[in-house]
Amino acid sequence: MFDDVFALKLLTILVLIFVTLIGVGLLTVAAMYVVDVTQRKHTIRRNYPVIGRFRYWFEHLGEFFRQYFFAMDREEMPFNRAERAWVYRAAKNLDLNLAFGSTRDLNPSGTVLFLNSAFPTLEQDAAMPSAVTIGPYCRHPYTTSAFFHISGMSYGALSAPAVRALSRGAAKAGCWLNTGEGGLSPFHEEGGGDLVFQLGTAKYGARDLNGKLSDEKLTQLAAKEAVKMFEIKLSQGAKPGKGGILPAEKVSAEIAAIRGIPEGHPSISPNGHPDIRSVDDLLDMIDHIRQVTGKPVGFKTVLGDKQWLRDLVAAIRTRGVDRAPDFITLDSADGGTGAAPQPLMDYVGLPLKESLPWLCNLLSEAGLKERVRVIASGKLINPSMVAWAIACGADFVTSARGFMFSLGCIQAMQCHKNTCPTGVTTHDPKLQRGLDPTDKAERVAHYQRNLTYSVGLIAHACGVPEPRLLRRHHVHMVLQSGLSQPLNELYPEPITLIENGEDSPALDSKPKEVTHE
């Protein structure tokens, strides 16, 4: 009897809850109906009240459904599932072999193919990547054998756990970590690996109270053993001609202190360096920072207009090879991890496949190729594209998004919203807690090592003992006809001034006697 009464009361309560929920639901729908038919901002909602709201929900969910259900492995942009899957497997140190043939379509124009040799390099003849020195005229040149490194990503744009993982992983892998334009944070230094300090248009981390470049701050940075080089950022792939953008919700007290900006306000850098308005200004700035720090100094840019680089080479010939930049980081128009206006992201700048061979040819023609090291950046996350960049003439390759994938990034496209579901680009503690820096540091190191090894496999198949010996004649590119053509015919390497019997600014100039403190 008691059980029957209890059951009846429980059923009555459940019915009341159900009726209440139905009533609340109906009232909510009625309220939305009134709001929709009276508002004047959204036509769809005004013409189709309540139902029209689903359009925006479906639009938001569309990118997730396309990513996981509808898009084929080779269809997505900016990185398809096959490209991301390779990075994920490499980062987890899983088997990188596949079965039953490639799913890659070899017919589209621009497809890169490597020419295997009839006599590939035997395992016992394979060599480690050779060491390259940057900044022979500096008091503290930098030498490294690693050719694949972590591109500029600021603390602020990235979360603390993400930067900590990158720092530790870079140290384990033996590659450098670029700080990005947001200044040097304790998290960048945590791993103890090599660092490249990036100097953006706002001079974050190296500015005085008036926002101008501070020699005192530069000296303090250079005194850190981990800081190996300084990179002046002129432009980046996502937004050539526009400065960095950090939303207000990401500017915490800590980030504000590191950058020297007000807390809780958007951090928007100038679209250019106010103190670098010409080629001569750039060379003056490079030389000044090099004298103050004693370390290699170069610049990062997206190639658009080419004349200024021709003018730069002419100015170097006038001033002397010792006044040249120690390196040039060339970003691609399709590069960039940061938030940017779509017109700049989609339509401004040249892609790396066109700009990289051109820049390397320009430096070779001037006899500066060994003096000014070339660092290629922009969508180079897989072994084939890294090998292609080296074959075109790059001395080093850097990647940002590749290493973001190694941290667990799923390409949710929410980097600028502080809602990154994997904790990579958010400062929400609840979202950050899923990113374990210790585990992800191992993945960063695995990714770097496996990519380096895989580029070596391509080099050995082409018959050379190590990746730095890859050349353009080892690569074919598919044309619109569907047939391929050697890369050295598409982008002929120049007859250098040395071969032509003419004087070159680099010929009779040897590094000055410098004191390596």
C-alpha positions, 0 to 999 in steps of 0.5 A: 500500500505504501509503495503504491502511494509513493509511486503515485506521488512520484508520478504526480511530481514527474507530471508536474515537472513535465507540464512545467517544462512544456509550459516554460518551453512554450513561453520561451518560444512565444517570447522568441516569436515576439522578439523575432517578428519585431526586430529589424536586424535579421531578415530571416528571423523576421520572416521566419520567426523562431525557425530562422534561428536554427540557420545560425546554429546549423551554420556554426555546427557546419564546420564540425560536421564537414570536418568529421562526417562530410569532407573527404581526407584530402578536401579540407582547408587550410589543412586536410585530414590526411595532412593533420593525421600524419602530424598526429601520428608523428607526434604520438610516435605511431607507425607512419606507414600506410597500406594499399596505395596513396589517396593523394591525387597526383594530377592537380597543377602544382603537385610536387613529385620527388625523383627517386634515384636508381641508386639510392643512398644506402643506410650505412652511407646516410648522414646527419644534417650538416651544421649551418652557421648564422651570423658569422660577423657577430660576436656570438654566431649561432650554429645548428644542424637542425633544419626544422624549427618552431615558428613565432607564436606569442604567449598571449595568442597561445596559452601558458600550457601550450608555450610550456609544452613547446619550450620543453619539446623544442629542448628535447628535439634540439630545435629553436623556438621563436617567441613570436612578437608578444615578448619573452615569457617565463614559459618560453624559457622553461624548457631551456632550449634555444630561443629566437626573440621576435621584435614586432612593430610594437616592440613588445618585450623590448620597448621603453615607457614610450613604446620605443625600442630600448637598448637596455631591454635588448641588452638584458635579453641578449644576456640570456644564453638561451636567446640565440637570435633576434628577428624583426617582423616586418609582416606575416602570412596571415596579415601582411600589412597589418599588425598583430591582434590580441583580443582584450579578453586575452590581455591578462595582468601577466601578459600586460606586464610581459608586453608593457601594455595596459591590462584588459585592453586589445593589443593591436600592433602598428601595421608597420615599424614607425622607425623602419620606413626604407631599406636603409632604415632596415639595415640600420636597425639590423646593424644597431641591434646586432651591435647592441646584442652581439647576436645574429639579426634578421627579418621576417616578411611576406613577399609582395612587391619585389623591388625593395628586396632588389634595393636591399641587395644593392644597399648591401653591396654599397655598405659591405657584406658585414652589414647584411641581415644574417637571415631572412624568414620568408613567410607565405601568403597562406601562412599565419596562425593569428586572427586577421581580416579576410581580405588580407588573409585571402588576397594579399602577398605571394605564396611560398611556391613562387616567392621562395625560389625567387628570393633564393635566386636573388641572393645567389645572383648577388653572391649572398646566399651563404651570407644571408640564410633563408628560413622558409615558413608557411603551411610546411607541416609535412615532410614533402613540403619541407623537403621541397623548401630545402630543395628550392634553397631554404636553409631552415624551415619553421612551422607554427600550425604543424606544432599546434597540431602536435599539441592536439589542435583540431583545426576548430578555427577558434584561435581568436575567440578564447574558446579553443576546445583543446586549450592551445589558444585560450586563457580559460582555465577550464579549457587549459586543464586538458592540455598537459605540458609534460605529455605534449612536450613529448609529442612536440619532440616526436613530431620534430624528430619524425619529420626530420627522419622522414625528410631524410627518407626522401633525400636518400630515395633521391640519392643524396646522403642528407636533406641539405643536399636536395636540389631543384633537379630532384623535384618535378612539379605537375603542370596544368597539362597533367604532365610534370616538369623539373623544378630547375626548369620552372625556376632556373637557378641563376648563373652567379656573379662568381661563375660569370667572372664579376665581382661579388660583394661576398667574394673578397669579404671574409668575416672580420676578426671578432671576439666570441665572448 
